[in-house]
Amino acid sequence: MWFKITGLFFLLATGVSRAQNPPVTPTQPAPDQSVSTASMGEAAPKGNAKISGYIIDSTLAKAVEYANVAVYNTANDRLVDGTVADDKGKFTITKLAPGTYKLLVSFLGYSPKTVANVALSKGQTKDLGVIRLTASTRTLSEVTVAGKKALVEDKVDRLIYNADNDVAAKGGDAIDILKKVPMLSVDLSGNVTLQGSASVRVLINNKPSSILAGNLADALRQIPADLIKTVEVITSPSAKYDAEGSGGIINIITKKNTLQGLHLDLDSGIGNRNATLGLNGSFRKGKLGVNLNGNGRIIYNPSASDLDQTTFLSESIAPVKTRQRIDAFDKGAFAQYALGMDYDLAKNQSLTAGVRLGIRNLSQDQHQLTSLLSNERISIPSKRDVSTQNLSNSIDINVDYLHTYPGTGEGPQKEFSISTQYSRNNLTNNFDASNLDTLGHLSSKQQNLNDATNQEFVLQADYQTPVSKEVQVEFGAKNTFRRVTSDYAYLLAGPTSEFTPDPNRPTGLLDYDQNIAAAYISTAIMMPGGVVIKPGLRYEYTGIQAQTRGVSGALTSISIPNYGRLLPSVNLAKKLGESSSLKLGYTRRIRRPFIDDLNPNFNTANPLNIRVGNPYLKPETVDRIEIGYSTQMRKTYLNFSLYTRLNRDDIQSISQRSDTLVGAVVTRVTNLGKEYNYGTNLFATFNLSPRWSVNANIDIMYRFIQGLALDINGLSTMINNQGVRWGGRFDTQLQFNKGWVVQANLGYRGKDIALQGYRIGFAQYSLGARKSFTNKRGSVGFVAENFLTRGMGFTSVLNSAQFNQNFRQYIYNNSVRVTFSYKLGNLNGAKIKKNKSIGSEEN
């Protein structure tokens, strides 16, 4: 994203004093993101009055770190003092003489804001409350400098990927964005791992969403790439965050627009694999802002797979060999609608509310051809046509209140917040199967009906307060009530008869209630030498009540113990020179099972590969240590990290032969045992010129995993597996005259280790271009992915005492799409008006 900067140059020229600046912290931005100021050229009258405030991004409602504040005397328009906000957006200017002042608040990429008529009497402390800065693309004065927002930003506890800069993802979905984010890996099925861990907690705008409660890969396809502003990767979360997600947290920040007036944005795309349409509008007048967006996406894509399997029944019986070919076609429609509102109740109080709706309609038609080889005789291939439906609709409703308090001096802001959220996700996962005879005539029919729901109600309160200039304390409490249900049935029918219940697999029901009570305390301590330490402690107690309905139709309680977990965390950071920092973090986290993990439905859509959940699962516990180093060397940014992770009661899938279906394998989710991971990640950005940038990422991880599996006689035995996985990615973006931008991407993910086998690696690549219109209101683009072949195939290998399996999946993901976007309405901020009250927005 290109923007123009000039307001900062006046501060540079006049030299705002930094005498009142807060101490330098390891989160202070690189030199190109802050204002370097010198002492005042002319002495200004001094006194004992103070001005303080809290600067936030009007779009994200989050702090603008290290924003610049200049103070001018209204009588002669002379600069008298200035400072830089801290990492919480808080600023304080002291030793001001009585008089009337105006403040100019600015930061790179934002429109400057003027706060006029700030009258101070002797000894008075004036709190201006919240000051909102709006992202700017306008010329601020006669001098303009073209700058580019960094693709990746490194903070104390997270890494931020600015998705706005990604040309190739235009018209795609969240999966296309996450493929580019450092430390993340995405396979061809859309499954996301963070530094090798698939147990990732995904948030939308800092909140959990019922949209993500089921299949995460499918849910991420609901989120259009055009709607994503940034992706935050938090590998060592503080105690304030929920403990769920043993691998860490991915926080997806979506775009909003808070410009004054009414406007509408149109984003669309069409290609050989998908088509998209998005409409985003906003209205803002005074203290009230409303945002509305709706995005829809359809997919149409063929796929195929081959299965070769050898099943060992016993030491005295000859093995059974199975071969299967599946040809399939996927069709899907995804949509998401969101309505948000924010209102400034007072200069230091704000209320936000929102409703988000999600719809997923994914279906697949399969033609299965299966043959068995037993006693050296090949059976006549059986034919089976299967239609699966994976449907869901979800709703999230949230209301949040924030109260900031007048400051009493320098240091972080005191604030209190209350957050509430209700979420519900209805899921349907059905299949209809038609079994055919050798002549292709219908011989029998089968159905599996499975309706599930996931409901959550969350109430949270947080309070933070400065104890001193160097110490800040925050604490809070949260209660989450979660209810998961699954109602399933198996039905059989002849070629012409009606469906009746399957006597071998009766209907079933699972009711699973979780009540999670949590409390935390966390501190941030500024120590001598520029060291910041953030220790924290969180306690979570989980109560579980569950019951099932079996053959008799009566409800039976499941005995699942309640559990409590004490979860410490600590993050340390130290600034090394002007542009380098060193970080060390330790955290303990847990992973609670997802709805798919708990669901006991026996899914036989593919009778050779059957999957079933486990309501008796215990939480997985993980201890993680990470050390990281980042530096900015002129035109090069480097981020390097080393980490180790120990998982206990590891939640993994384990496969064994079926006791009832010859040649079939049943995969269950269980608590395996232990898993050790040791890894490293290196990310680099090279700005070869103002218009040409190159990004490279490489990660290497060693994994050791151990757990119980069944031997050929069905007895449990301890097994283990180990190996090294590596992957890398290369991106480059080049800007030309007349609004042209070109981007290329190449990525590779290596062999992945599981307890019973491995999956081979694969490569992906893309090429994209975009042309912006002269008036900056719109653009057209072209994106091609994996275009040199029809698609690609990758193999999963499972080996055990009971069976050997090679499963090769073909993903026809070569795609070409054209994108179009256009902005309607008033795209400028409100004009500057004189003599407005203190704290009013004057863009």
Buried (B, 14 or more C-beta within 10 A) or exposed (E): EBBBBBBBBBBEEBBBBBEBBBBBBBBBBBEEBBBEBEEBEEEBEEBBBBBBBBBBBBBBBEBBBBBBBBBBBBEEEEBBBBBBBBBBBBBBBBBBBBBEBBBBBBBBBBBBBBBBBBEBEEEBBBBBBBBBBBBBEEEBEEEBEEBBBBBBBBBBBBBBBBBBBBBBBBBBBBBBBBBBBBBBBBBBEBBBBBBBBBBBBBBBBBBBBBBBBBBBBBBBBBBBBBBBBBBBBBBBBBBBBBBBBBBBBBBBBBBBBBBBBBBBBBBBBBBEBBBBBBBBBBBBEEBEBBBBBBBBBBBEBBBBBBBBBBBBBEEEEEBBBBBBBBBBBBEBBBBBBBBBBBBBEEBBBBBBBBEBBBBBBBBBEBBBBBBBBBEEEEEEBBBBBBBBBBBBBBBBBBBBBBBBBBBEEBBBBBBBBBBBBBBBBBBBBBBBBBBBEEEEEBBBBBBBBBBBBBBBBBEBBBBBBBEEBBBBBBBBEBBBBBBBBBBBBBBBBEEEEEBEEBEEBBBBBBBBBBBBBBBBBBBBBBEEEBBBBBBBBBBBEBBBBBBBBEEEEEEEEBEBEEBEBEBBBBBBBBBEEEBBBBBBBBBBBBBBBBBBBBBBBBBBBBBBBBBBBBBBBBBBBBBBBBBBBBBBEEEEBBBBBEBBBBBBBBBBBBBBBBEEEEBBBBBBBBBBBBBBBBBBBBBBBBBEEEBEBBBBBBBBBBBBBBBBBBBBEEEEEEBEBEBEBBBBBBBBBBBEEEBEBBBBBBBBBBBBBBBBBBBBBBEBBBBBBBBBEEEEBBBBBBBBBBEEEEBBBBBBBBBBBBBBBBBBBBBBBBBBBBBBBBBBBEBEBBEEEEEBEBBBBBB
